[in-house]
Each structure stands twice: as structure tokens, then as C-alpha cells.
Amino acid sequence: MNITILFAVIAGIAIVWHIVLGAMIVNELMKRKQKIQFIIIKLMLPIYANRYKKITLEETGKVGSLFYQYVISANGALVFALAAIISKVA
């Protein structure tokens, strides 16, 4: 398997997981009776992630695991997409 394809597939999986985690964070906020604006949800997801972080920190004394997964999946997608681009050029 070509290394470029491998990096691209891993980046795609990270993107899908990032989207799923965004939906899970919104669901957790809705359970806590937080107002969610669905019309501009793409723009608001980072704000909702930070709100989720703040709420879980206040409730349990530590940040919820969804927040860390959300951040890691975004960074992973970026790193592997860049790796795919670099491996294609090189």
C-alpha cells in the first residue's frame, strides 16, 4: 500500500471521528439543558466543545473525555493530511 494513501485514510478516519465526537458533545450539552443553535452548528462546535469542557470540569472536577478526543482527532487529521501531502510531493 502506498504511504500517501495510508496517511490519507488515517486522516479521513480522524475527520469522521471528529464529526461523531462533535455530535456527541452537542448531545451531552442538550442533556444538560444547554441552548444549541443548529443553524450555525459548524461554526459553533469549537465553542460547544469549550462549553462541554467547562461544564464537565465544574461537575466532576476533571474534563470530560469527549473533549480530549475532540481535540486529538482534529490535530490527528491535520497531521496525517499534511503527512499525505508531503509524502505525495516527496
C-alpha positions in Angstrom: 0.0 0.0 0.0 1.3 3.4 -0.9 2.2 5.5 2.2 0.3 8.5 0.8 -2.9 6.5 0.7 -2.3 5.2 4.2 -1.9 8.7 5.6 -5.0 9.9 3.7 -7.1 7.1 5.0 -6.0 7.7 8.6 -6.8 11.5 8.1 -10.2 10.5 6.8 -10.9 8.3 9.8 -9.8 11.1 12.1 -12.2 13.5 10.4 -15.1 11.2 10.6 -14.4 10.6 14.3 -14.1 14.3 14.9 -17.6 14.8 13.4 -19.0 12.0 15.5 -17.5 13.5 18.6 -19.0 16.9 17.8 -22.4 15.3 17.7 -21.8 13.5 20.9 -20.7 16.8 22.6 -23.8 18.5 21.4 -25.9 15.6 22.7 -24.3 15.9 26.1 -24.9 19.6 26.2 -28.5 19.1 25.3 -28.9 16.6 28.2 -27.7 19.4 30.4 -30.3 21.8 29.1 -27.8 24.0 27.2 -29.1 26.0 24.3 -27.8 24.7 20.9 -28.1 26.7 17.7 -28.4 24.1 14.9 -28.5 26.6 12.1 -24.8 27.6 12.6 -23.6 24.4 14.3 -20.5 24.1 12.1 -19.3 27.5 13.4 -20.3 26.8 17.0 -18.8 23.4 17.5 -15.5 24.7 19.0 -17.5 26.9 21.3 -19.7 24.0 22.3 -16.6 21.8 23.0 -15.2 24.5 25.3 -18.6 24.8 27.0 -18.6 21.0 27.4 -15.1 21.2 28.9 -16.2 23.9 31.4 -19.4 22.1 32.4 -17.7 18.7 33.0 -14.9 20.4 34.9 -17.4 22.0 37.2 -19.5 18.8 37.6 -16.8 16.2 38.2 -13.6 18.2 38.9 -12.0 16.9 35.6 -12.5 17.5 31.9 -14.7 15.0 30.1 -13.1 12.5 27.8 -15.0 13.7 24.8 -13.2 17.0 24.8 -9.8 15.4 24.7 -10.9 13.0 21.9 -12.3 16.0 20.0 -9.0 17.9 20.2 -6.8 14.9 19.4 -9.0 13.9 16.4 -8.7 17.4 14.9 -5.0 17.5 15.4 -4.5 14.0 14.1 -6.5 14.7 11.0 -4.3 17.8 10.4 -1.1 16.0 11.0 -1.9 13.0 8.7 -3.3 15.2 6.0 -0.1 17.2 5.9 1.9 13.9 6.0 -0.1 12.7 3.0 0.6 15.9 1.1 4.3 15.9 1.9 4.7 12.2 1.0 2.9 12.9 -2.3 5.2 15.8 -3.1 8.4 14.0 -2.0 
